[in-house]
Amino acid sequence: MRVTGVDPRDVSLEGDDPTYRVYFWHRPPAPAGVVAESVAWNSEEWRLSDVRDVVEVLVWAEANVGQHRLHAVYVEFQDGEALGLLRLAGTTDPNADDSQPPGVISIDEAVDPHR
């Protein structure tokens, strides 16, 4: 992680009512005779609005991720007419090493990384 000081006057726009998205990834069980790793991942996408802050979104995501699923949390942004997503937490690649899900941490680890 790289940490640098900033001048808060360099910001020209700020939003105080962001909309978030949470994507849950899961791999269904493989049919008989099929290697599990060859089964495609499925995703379930949700939009969250009217939330207090990103912590509320992270808590909701963790409470709803369930067992054997991964998740990613994004904030939506507008760039002209295009809608974009900025990843805040979680994984964007469910095909990464299944033994160690990348980027998926609990809210407790996010608040206290020394746990």
C-alpha positions as CSV (number, residue, x, y, z in Angstrom):
1,M,0.0,0.0,0.0
2,R,1.3,3.5,-0.8
3,V,0.1,6.3,1.4
4,T,0.6,10.0,0.5
5,G,-0.8,13.3,1.8
6,V,-3.3,15.2,-0.3
7,D,-4.6,18.7,-0.8
8,P,-8.4,18.5,-0.4
9,R,-8.8,21.6,-2.5
10,D,-8.0,19.6,-5.7
11,V,-11.4,18.0,-5.7
12,S,-14.0,19.6,-7.9
13,L,-16.9,17.2,-7.3
14,E,-18.1,15.2,-4.4
15,G,-21.2,13.0,-4.0
16,D,-22.9,12.2,-0.7
17,D,-25.5,9.7,-1.8
18,P,-23.6,7.0,-3.7
19,T,-25.1,3.9,-5.2
20,Y,-23.3,0.6,-4.7
21,R,-23.4,-2.8,-6.4
22,V,-22.6,-6.1,-4.9
23,Y,-21.9,-9.1,-7.1
24,F,-22.0,-12.6,-5.6
25,W,-20.1,-15.4,-7.4
26,H,-20.7,-19.1,-7.0
27,R,-19.8,-22.2,-8.9
28,P,-22.6,-24.8,-9.1
29,P,-21.8,-28.4,-8.4
30,A,-20.3,-30.3,-11.3
31,P,-22.5,-33.0,-12.9
32,A,-21.3,-36.5,-12.6
33,G,-18.1,-37.1,-14.6
34,V,-17.3,-33.4,-15.0
35,V,-14.3,-31.8,-13.4
36,A,-15.5,-29.1,-10.9
37,E,-13.0,-26.5,-12.2
38,S,-14.6,-26.7,-15.7
39,V,-18.0,-25.6,-14.4
40,A,-18.7,-21.9,-15.2
41,W,-19.2,-19.5,-12.3
42,N,-22.6,-17.8,-11.9
43,S,-23.2,-14.3,-10.6
44,E,-26.0,-12.6,-8.8
45,E,-25.9,-8.8,-8.9
46,W,-27.6,-6.3,-6.5
47,R,-27.8,-2.5,-6.4
48,L,-27.9,-0.8,-3.0
49,S,-29.0,2.8,-2.5
50,D,-30.1,4.9,0.4
51,V,-27.4,3.5,2.6
52,R,-25.6,5.3,5.5
53,D,-22.1,4.5,4.2
54,V,-19.9,1.9,2.7
55,V,-19.6,0.0,6.0
56,E,-23.3,-0.7,5.9
57,V,-22.8,-2.1,2.3
58,L,-19.8,-4.3,3.4
59,V,-21.8,-5.6,6.4
60,W,-24.8,-6.4,4.1
61,A,-22.5,-8.2,1.6
62,E,-20.8,-10.3,4.2
63,A,-24.2,-11.2,5.8
64,N,-25.6,-12.3,2.4
65,V,-22.5,-13.9,0.8
66,G,-23.3,-17.4,2.2
67,Q,-21.0,-20.3,2.2
68,H,-18.9,-21.3,-0.9
69,R,-19.5,-17.9,-2.6
70,L,-17.3,-14.9,-3.3
71,H,-18.3,-11.3,-3.5
72,A,-17.2,-8.0,-4.9
73,V,-18.4,-4.5,-3.8
74,Y,-18.5,-1.5,-6.2
75,V,-19.5,2.1,-6.1
76,E,-21.2,3.4,-9.3
77,F,-20.0,6.5,-11.0
78,Q,-21.1,8.5,-14.1
79,D,-18.5,9.4,-16.8
80,G,-20.5,11.5,-19.3
81,E,-23.3,9.2,-20.4
82,A,-21.4,6.0,-19.4
83,L,-22.1,4.3,-16.1
84,G,-18.9,2.9,-14.4
85,L,-18.0,0.8,-11.4
86,L,-15.1,1.3,-9.0
87,R,-14.2,-1.8,-7.0
88,L,-14.1,-1.2,-3.3
89,A,-13.7,-4.7,-2.0
90,G,-13.7,-8.4,-3.0
91,T,-12.7,-10.2,-6.1
92,T,-13.2,-9.6,-9.8
93,D,-11.8,-12.9,-10.8
94,P,-13.7,-15.9,-9.5
95,N,-11.4,-18.2,-11.5
96,A,-8.4,-17.2,-9.4
97,D,-6.9,-19.9,-7.1
98,D,-9.9,-21.4,-5.3
99,S,-7.9,-22.4,-2.3
100,Q,-7.4,-18.8,-1.3
101,P,-10.2,-16.5,-2.6
102,P,-8.5,-13.2,-3.7
103,G,-9.4,-10.0,-2.0
104,V,-12.3,-11.4,0.1
105,I,-12.0,-10.3,3.7
106,S,-14.4,-9.9,6.5
107,I,-15.6,-6.5,7.7
108,D,-13.7,-7.2,11.0
109,E,-10.4,-7.7,9.0
110,A,-11.1,-4.5,7.1
111,V,-11.6,-2.5,10.3
112,D,-8.7,-4.2,12.1
113,P,-6.2,-5.6,9.6
114,H,-4.1,-7.0,12.5
115,R,-6.7,-9.6,13.4
